[in-house]
Amino acid sequence: MKKIITILMVVITLFGCSDKDSAEKIEFRKGLIYTHNGETPYTGEGVSYYDGDNIESRGYSKDGKPDGEWIYYFYNGKVKRKGSYINGKMDGHWIYYYHSGEVEGEANYRGGKEI
């Protein structure tokens, strides 16, 4: 029993400590994603900011292109839109929100085109 509790504590600690600081600060340049002041297109989880404190977007990229889940935020911190990319193109189900947080609309994409 002690062994199970110890394992659970380790798992909770590892997964419970991830926060916004675990993602790399990124910026968009010439249509690609780079780490802040980086020279090569970025692969991994990144966060871009309106300014030092307010998150503009958060998601995953591969070779500088959005690839995976992305969330975009209004300046007030509420979600603006969220969905997924594959190789830099919108793909799958996207949800769009008003400033109030209410759903504005939804759309499905494949290869960057609405279907």
Buried (B, 14 or more C-beta within 10 A) or exposed (E): EEEEEEEEEEEEEEEEEEEEEEBBBBBBEEEBBBBEEBEEBBBEBBBBBEEEEEBBBBBBBBEBBBBEBBBBBBEEEEBBBBBBBBEBBBBEEBBBBEEEEEEEEEBEBEEEEEE
